[in-house]
Amino acid sequence: MNQKNITAVVAVVAVIVGVYVAIVIAPPGTTNKDSAETSAVTEYSTQYMQRYPQPRALSEAALIDHNQQPFSKQNFENKWSLLFVGYTYCPDICPTTLAELNNAYPGIVETVGDAPLQVVFLSVDPKRDSPERLNEYMNFFNQNFVGVTGEHAQLFPFVRSMGMMYSMTESTDNPNYLVDHSASVVVINPKAQVIGRFKPQHSPGKIPISDSQQIIADLPAIISEG
């Protein structure tokens, strides 16, 4: 191929690339300003939820719910989930958070409309939190809430896959041992991916819990964006 032909080929390729950029990357009628504003809307359409940079896939886990039924990653598919990690012997954050979610539940249901949604309490204290105890605990707060637990070998990687943590603060030989755990309410999409969390609000003299009104405020945007 001589120099003249090479020059012609380069020119044709440049034209094709230019047309692709103009139509696909920056479609007619879309300015750089428009693109920036669209990105901003997508990124900031939720006011309170802390979004993860990328959705986090839940790890596989063989768990059991408060009705003694198997519970796994598949139970999060095809529905939205609000999940809180804790344990029934928790003296403050867990019961306060569940009471807050229970009080807000009618508003949550109204906000999500026809979108299937579940509230899940994941106990990381299997030694004391049997399915029977979880059943009693869930019914005390809300019969629609789901209590789940499992062995630590299943729980620990499952909790870590959500970007959360828990640890025993002392020997479980002490019947009154405490458990350290994340206090956020995480949001799981219908693909069983964690997309973000509502972090607890810290105010002087108050127990740090996630604000249910912030959850209600953000849920329409969360669900509409999928």
Short mmCIF file of the C-alpha atoms (twelve columns), coordinates in Angstrom:
data_MODEL
# 
_entry.id   MODEL 
# 
loop_
_atom_site.group_PDB 
_atom_site.id 
_atom_site.type_symbol 
_atom_site.label_atom_id 
_atom_site.label_alt_id 
_atom_site.label_comp_id 
_atom_site.label_asym_id 
_atom_site.label_seq_id 
_atom_site.Cartn_x 
_atom_site.Cartn_y 
_atom_site.Cartn_z 
_atom_site.pdbx_PDB_model_num 
ATOM 1   C CA . MET A 1   0.000   0.000   0.000  1 
ATOM 2   C CA . ASN A 2   1.483   3.354   -1.064 1 
ATOM 3   C CA . GLN A 3   1.567   6.494   1.040  1 
ATOM 4   C CA . LYS A 4   -1.445  8.006   -0.727 1 
ATOM 5   C CA . ASN A 5   -3.631  4.975   0.026  1 
ATOM 6   C CA . ILE A 6   -2.501  4.876   3.665  1 
ATOM 7   C CA . THR A 7   -3.470  8.530   4.062  1 
ATOM 8   C CA . ALA A 8   -6.922  7.836   2.593  1 
ATOM 9   C CA . VAL A 9   -7.536  4.907   4.945  1 
ATOM 10  C CA . VAL A 10  -6.529  6.962   7.977  1 
ATOM 11  C CA . ALA A 11  -8.903  9.720   6.916  1 
ATOM 12  C CA . VAL A 12  -11.826 7.280   6.571  1 
ATOM 13  C CA . VAL A 13  -11.135 5.768   10.000 1 
ATOM 14  C CA . ALA A 14  -11.014 9.239   11.526 1 
ATOM 15  C CA . VAL A 15  -14.407 10.079  10.043 1 
ATOM 16  C CA . ILE A 16  -15.936 6.838   11.362 1 
ATOM 17  C CA . VAL A 17  -14.556 7.454   14.855 1 
ATOM 18  C CA . GLY A 18  -15.839 11.011  14.778 1 
ATOM 19  C CA . VAL A 19  -19.339 9.913   13.811 1 
ATOM 20  C CA . TYR A 20  -19.346 7.241   16.574 1 
ATOM 21  C CA . VAL A 21  -18.284 9.780   19.197 1 
ATOM 22  C CA . ALA A 22  -20.867 12.294  18.030 1 
ATOM 23  C CA . ILE A 23  -23.770 9.854   17.975 1 
ATOM 24  C CA . VAL A 24  -23.042 7.305   20.709 1 
ATOM 25  C CA . ILE A 25  -20.866 9.052   23.243 1 
ATOM 26  C CA . ALA A 26  -22.367 12.536  22.874 1 
ATOM 27  C CA . PRO A 27  -25.755 12.117  21.124 1 
ATOM 28  C CA . PRO A 28  -27.289 15.044  19.236 1 
ATOM 29  C CA . GLY A 29  -28.851 17.544  21.594 1 
ATOM 30  C CA . THR A 30  -26.711 16.440  24.555 1 
ATOM 31  C CA . THR A 31  -24.075 18.866  25.714 1 
ATOM 32  C CA . ASN A 32  -21.245 18.225  28.133 1 
ATOM 33  C CA . LYS A 33  -23.218 20.228  30.674 1 
ATOM 34  C CA . ASP A 34  -26.262 17.989  30.163 1 
ATOM 35  C CA . SER A 35  -24.133 14.872  30.687 1 
ATOM 36  C CA . ALA A 36  -22.625 16.273  33.860 1 
ATOM 37  C CA . GLU A 37  -26.045 17.177  35.238 1 
ATOM 38  C CA . THR A 38  -27.392 13.691  34.437 1 
ATOM 39  C CA . SER A 39  -24.465 12.093  36.279 1 
ATOM 40  C CA . ALA A 40  -25.051 14.364  39.240 1 
ATOM 41  C CA . VAL A 41  -28.726 13.392  39.412 1 
ATOM 42  C CA . THR A 42  -27.857 9.685   39.324 1 
ATOM 43  C CA . GLU A 43  -25.185 10.028  41.964 1 
ATOM 44  C CA . TYR A 44  -27.050 12.298  44.367 1 
ATOM 45  C CA . SER A 45  -30.680 11.238  43.940 1 
ATOM 46  C CA . THR A 46  -30.506 9.701   47.431 1 
ATOM 47  C CA . GLN A 47  -29.894 12.202  50.189 1 
ATOM 48  C CA . TYR A 48  -28.966 9.962   53.096 1 
ATOM 49  C CA . MET A 49  -27.950 6.465   52.032 1 
ATOM 50  C CA . GLN A 50  -24.198 5.928   51.825 1 
ATOM 51  C CA . ARG A 51  -23.763 4.211   48.473 1 
ATOM 52  C CA . TYR A 52  -21.045 1.662   47.890 1 
ATOM 53  C CA . PRO A 53  -18.838 2.429   44.847 1 
ATOM 54  C CA . GLN A 54  -20.047 -0.835  43.310 1 
ATOM 55  C CA . PRO A 55  -22.876 -3.195  44.360 1 
ATOM 56  C CA . ARG A 56  -21.524 -5.969  46.588 1 
ATOM 57  C CA . ALA A 57  -22.718 -9.500  45.844 1 
ATOM 58  C CA . LEU A 58  -23.800 -11.419 48.927 1 
ATOM 59  C CA . SER A 59  -21.805 -14.548 49.657 1 
ATOM 60  C CA . GLU A 60  -23.520 -17.911 49.754 1 
ATOM 61  C CA . ALA A 61  -24.601 -18.935 53.252 1 
ATOM 62  C CA . ALA A 62  -26.683 -21.729 54.770 1 
ATOM 63  C CA . LEU A 63  -28.747 -19.949 57.431 1 
ATOM 64  C CA . ILE A 64  -32.044 -20.571 59.213 1 
ATOM 65  C CA . ASP A 65  -34.931 -18.202 59.849 1 
ATOM 66  C CA . HIS A 66  -37.135 -17.727 62.907 1 
ATOM 67  C CA . ASN A 67  -39.631 -20.239 61.526 1 
ATOM 68  C CA . GLN A 68  -36.879 -22.873 61.314 1 
ATOM 69  C CA . GLN A 69  -36.838 -22.670 57.527 1 
ATOM 70  C CA . PRO A 70  -33.622 -22.634 55.452 1 
ATOM 71  C CA . PHE A 71  -32.535 -19.138 54.519 1 
ATOM 72  C CA . SER A 72  -29.829 -18.281 51.997 1 
ATOM 73  C CA . LYS A 73  -28.717 -15.728 49.432 1 
ATOM 74  C CA . GLN A 74  -31.656 -16.774 47.248 1 
ATOM 75  C CA . ASN A 75  -34.090 -15.378 49.837 1 
ATOM 76  C CA . PHE A 76  -32.889 -11.904 48.908 1 
ATOM 77  C CA . GLU A 77  -33.615 -12.279 45.208 1 
ATOM 78  C CA . ASN A 78  -36.587 -10.604 43.501 1 
ATOM 79  C CA . LYS A 79  -37.261 -8.308  46.454 1 
ATOM 80  C CA . TRP A 80  -35.749 -5.329  48.223 1 
ATOM 81  C CA . SER A 81  -34.360 -5.897  51.703 1 
ATOM 82  C CA . LEU A 82  -33.457 -3.739  54.674 1 
ATOM 83  C CA . LEU A 83  -31.093 -5.732  56.887 1 
ATOM 84  C CA . PHE A 84  -29.768 -5.048  60.375 1 
ATOM 85  C CA . VAL A 85  -27.042 -7.089  62.098 1 
ATOM 86  C CA . GLY A 86  -27.349 -7.671  65.840 1 
ATOM 87  C CA . TYR A 87  -28.458 -10.094 68.562 1 
ATOM 88  C CA . THR A 88  -31.461 -10.462 70.845 1 
ATOM 89  C CA . TYR A 89  -29.505 -9.959  74.080 1 
ATOM 90  C CA . CYS A 90  -28.256 -6.575  72.851 1 
ATOM 91  C CA . PRO A 91  -29.052 -4.065  75.589 1 
ATOM 92  C CA . ASP A 92  -29.592 -0.941  73.507 1 
ATOM 93  C CA . ILE A 93  -28.903 -0.482  69.775 1 
ATOM 94  C CA . CYS A 94  -30.704 -3.601  68.504 1 
ATOM 95  C CA . PRO A 95  -34.055 -3.210  70.263 1 
ATOM 96  C CA . THR A 96  -34.051 0.534   69.627 1 
ATOM 97  C CA . THR A 97  -33.337 0.096   65.918 1 
ATOM 98  C CA . LEU A 98  -35.999 -2.601  65.523 1 
ATOM 99  C CA . ALA A 99  -38.531 -0.467  67.404 1 
ATOM 100 C CA . GLU A 100 -37.698 2.444   65.097 1 
ATOM 101 C CA . LEU A 101 -38.130 0.265   62.009 1 
ATOM 102 C CA . ASN A 102 -41.393 -1.110  63.384 1 
ATOM 103 C CA . ASN A 103 -42.775 2.371   63.990 1 
ATOM 104 C CA . ALA A 104 -41.767 3.391   60.481 1 
ATOM 105 C CA . TYR A 105 -42.924 0.173   58.804 1 
ATOM 106 C CA . PRO A 106 -46.353 1.476   57.662 1 
ATOM 107 C CA . GLY A 107 -44.614 4.440   56.055 1 
ATOM 108 C CA . ILE A 108 -41.996 2.174   54.481 1 
ATOM 109 C CA . VAL A 109 -44.682 -0.075  52.980 1 
ATOM 110 C CA . GLU A 110 -46.610 2.915   51.661 1 
ATOM 111 C CA . THR A 111 -43.450 4.419   50.175 1 
ATOM 112 C CA . VAL A 112 -42.351 1.326   48.244 1 
ATOM 113 C CA . GLY A 113 -45.839 0.702   46.840 1 
ATOM 114 C CA . ASP A 114 -45.987 -2.587  44.923 1 
ATOM 115 C CA . ALA A 115 -42.261 -3.283  45.204 1 
ATOM 116 C CA . PRO A 116 -41.681 -6.427  47.334 1 
ATOM 117 C CA . LEU A 117 -39.687 -5.577  50.457 1 
ATOM 118 C CA . GLN A 118 -38.554 -7.431  53.570 1 
ATOM 119 C CA . VAL A 119 -36.965 -6.313  56.832 1 
ATOM 120 C CA . VAL A 120 -34.345 -8.804  58.043 1 
ATOM 121 C CA . PHE A 121 -32.722 -9.026  61.473 1 
ATOM 122 C CA . LEU A 122 -29.536 -11.086 61.214 1 
ATOM 123 C CA . SER A 123 -28.454 -12.443 64.590 1 
ATOM 124 C CA . VAL A 124 -24.716 -13.036 64.939 1 
ATOM 125 C CA . ASP A 125 -25.155 -14.757 68.314 1 
ATOM 126 C CA . PRO A 126 -26.152 -18.324 67.393 1 
ATOM 127 C CA . LYS A 127 -25.215 -19.700 70.813 1 
ATOM 128 C CA . ARG A 128 -28.108 -17.892 72.491 1 
ATOM 129 C CA . ASP A 129 -30.339 -16.923 69.568 1 
ATOM 130 C CA . SER A 130 -32.103 -20.126 68.629 1 
ATOM 131 C CA . PRO A 131 -34.879 -20.010 66.009 1 
ATOM 132 C CA . GLU A 132 -37.390 -20.246 68.864 1 
ATOM 133 C CA . ARG A 133 -35.954 -17.196 70.600 1 
ATOM 134 C CA . LEU A 134 -35.759 -15.312 67.322 1 
ATOM 135 C CA . ASN A 135 -39.391 -16.145 66.663 1 
ATOM 136 C CA . GLU A 136 -40.423 -14.631 69.975 1 
ATOM 137 C CA . TYR A 137 -38.210 -11.603 69.399 1 
ATOM 138 C CA . MET A 138 -39.526 -10.930 65.893 1 
ATOM 139 C CA . ASN A 139 -43.144 -11.274 66.958 1 
ATOM 140 C CA . PHE A 140 -42.544 -8.781  69.744 1 
ATOM 141 C CA . PHE A 141 -41.519 -6.126  67.227 1 
ATOM 142 C CA . ASN A 142 -43.285 -7.005  63.980 1 
ATOM 143 C CA . GLN A 143 -44.658 -10.279 62.618 1 
ATOM 144 C CA . ASN A 144 -43.590 -9.251  59.117 1 
ATOM 145 C CA . PHE A 145 -39.924 -8.968  60.066 1 
ATOM 146 C CA . VAL A 146 -37.650 -11.937 59.369 1 
ATOM 147 C CA . GLY A 147 -35.169 -13.178 61.968 1 
ATOM 148 C CA . VAL A 148 -32.188 -15.147 60.668 1 
ATOM 149 C CA . THR A 149 -29.102 -16.763 62.183 1 
ATOM 150 C CA . GLY A 150 -26.573 -19.526 61.525 1 
ATOM 151 C CA . GLU A 151 -23.194 -20.894 62.529 1 
ATOM 152 C CA . HIS A 152 -20.265 -18.459 62.710 1 
ATOM 153 C CA . ALA A 153 -18.592 -20.247 59.795 1 
ATOM 154 C CA . GLN A 154 -21.566 -19.135 57.685 1 
ATOM 155 C CA . LEU A 155 -22.285 -15.803 59.354 1 
ATOM 156 C CA . PHE A 156 -18.853 -14.219 59.310 1 
ATOM 157 C CA . PRO A 157 -18.189 -14.293 55.534 1 
ATOM 158 C CA . PHE A 158 -21.822 -13.417 54.890 1 
ATOM 159 C CA . VAL A 159 -21.626 -10.323 57.098 1 
ATOM 160 C CA . ARG A 160 -18.268 -9.339  55.605 1 
ATOM 161 C CA . SER A 161 -19.716 -9.570  52.089 1 
ATOM 162 C CA . MET A 162 -22.108 -6.779  53.089 1 
ATOM 163 C CA . GLY A 163 -19.255 -4.540  54.230 1 
ATOM 164 C CA . MET A 164 -20.245 -5.095  57.868 1 
ATOM 165 C CA . MET A 165 -18.578 -6.724  60.865 1 
ATOM 166 C CA . TYR A 166 -19.126 -8.318  64.254 1 
ATOM 167 C CA . SER A 167 -16.949 -9.759  67.000 1 
ATOM 168 C CA . MET A 168 -17.310 -11.299 70.444 1 
ATOM 169 C CA . THR A 169 -15.993 -8.883  73.060 1 
ATOM 170 C CA . GLU A 170 -15.348 -11.604 75.638 1 
ATOM 171 C CA . SER A 171 -15.598 -15.323 76.259 1 
ATOM 172 C CA . THR A 172 -19.019 -16.791 75.612 1 
ATOM 173 C CA . ASP A 173 -18.564 -18.739 78.836 1 
ATOM 174 C CA . ASN A 174 -19.835 -15.584 80.500 1 
ATOM 175 C CA . PRO A 175 -23.622 -15.865 80.146 1 
ATOM 176 C CA . ASN A 176 -23.897 -12.071 79.807 1 
ATOM 177 C CA . TYR A 177 -21.271 -11.622 77.088 1 
ATOM 178 C CA . LEU A 178 -21.691 -8.751  74.646 1 
ATOM 179 C CA . VAL A 179 -21.206 -8.706  70.888 1 
ATOM 180 C CA . ASP A 180 -19.719 -5.819  68.927 1 
ATOM 181 C CA . HIS A 181 -21.471 -5.331  65.602 1 
ATOM 182 C CA . SER A 182 -22.108 -2.792  62.858 1 
ATOM 183 C CA . ALA A 183 -25.147 -0.643  63.556 1 
ATOM 184 C CA . SER A 184 -26.064 0.384   60.012 1 
ATOM 185 C CA . VAL A 185 -29.164 -0.692  58.113 1 
ATOM 186 C CA . VAL A 186 -28.003 -2.071  54.760 1 
ATOM 187 C CA . VAL A 187 -30.006 -2.009  51.538 1 
ATOM 188 C CA . ILE A 188 -30.003 -5.135  49.356 1 
ATOM 189 C CA . ASN A 189 -31.399 -4.995  45.828 1 
ATOM 190 C CA . PRO A 190 -33.439 -7.742  44.088 1 
ATOM 191 C CA . LYS A 191 -30.224 -9.160  42.610 1 
ATOM 192 C CA . ALA A 192 -28.987 -10.003 46.127 1 
ATOM 193 C CA . GLN A 193 -26.441 -7.185  46.005 1 
ATOM 194 C CA . VAL A 194 -25.753 -4.711  48.788 1 
ATOM 195 C CA . ILE A 195 -25.888 -1.227  47.288 1 
ATOM 196 C CA . GLY A 196 -25.420 0.921   50.388 1 
ATOM 197 C CA . ARG A 197 -26.273 1.559   54.006 1 
ATOM 198 C CA . PHE A 198 -27.953 4.009   56.320 1 
ATOM 199 C CA . LYS A 199 -25.403 4.776   58.992 1 
ATOM 200 C CA . PRO A 200 -26.429 5.408   62.603 1 
ATOM 201 C CA . GLN A 201 -26.991 8.989   63.672 1 
ATOM 202 C CA . HIS A 202 -24.800 10.125  66.558 1 
ATOM 203 C CA . SER A 203 -26.372 12.687  68.867 1 
ATOM 204 C CA . PRO A 204 -25.300 13.556  72.427 1 
ATOM 205 C CA . GLY A 205 -27.270 11.559  74.979 1 
ATOM 206 C CA . LYS A 206 -28.983 9.361   72.371 1 
ATOM 207 C CA . ILE A 207 -28.431 5.771   71.252 1 
ATOM 208 C CA . PRO A 208 -26.836 5.818   67.780 1 
ATOM 209 C CA . ILE A 209 -29.338 4.254   65.363 1 
ATOM 210 C CA . SER A 210 -30.272 4.688   61.707 1 
ATOM 211 C CA . ASP A 211 -32.971 7.291   61.133 1 
ATOM 212 C CA . SER A 212 -36.066 5.580   59.720 1 
ATOM 213 C CA . GLN A 213 -37.351 8.843   58.244 1 
ATOM 214 C CA . GLN A 214 -34.187 9.071   56.177 1 
ATOM 215 C CA . ILE A 215 -34.840 5.538   54.945 1 
ATOM 216 C CA . ILE A 216 -38.406 6.461   53.955 1 
ATOM 217 C CA . ALA A 217 -37.157 9.614   52.209 1 
ATOM 218 C CA . ASP A 218 -34.608 7.741   50.082 1 
ATOM 219 C CA . LEU A 219 -36.515 4.534   49.261 1 
ATOM 220 C CA . PRO A 220 -38.450 5.894   46.224 1 
ATOM 221 C CA . ALA A 221 -35.227 6.959   44.503 1 
ATOM 222 C CA . ILE A 222 -33.438 3.743   45.490 1 
ATOM 223 C CA . ILE A 223 -36.189 1.559   44.042 1 
ATOM 224 C CA . SER A 224 -36.753 3.669   40.916 1 
ATOM 225 C CA . GLU A 225 -33.060 3.439   40.051 1 
ATOM 226 C CA . GLY A 226 -33.113 -0.311  40.531 1 
# 
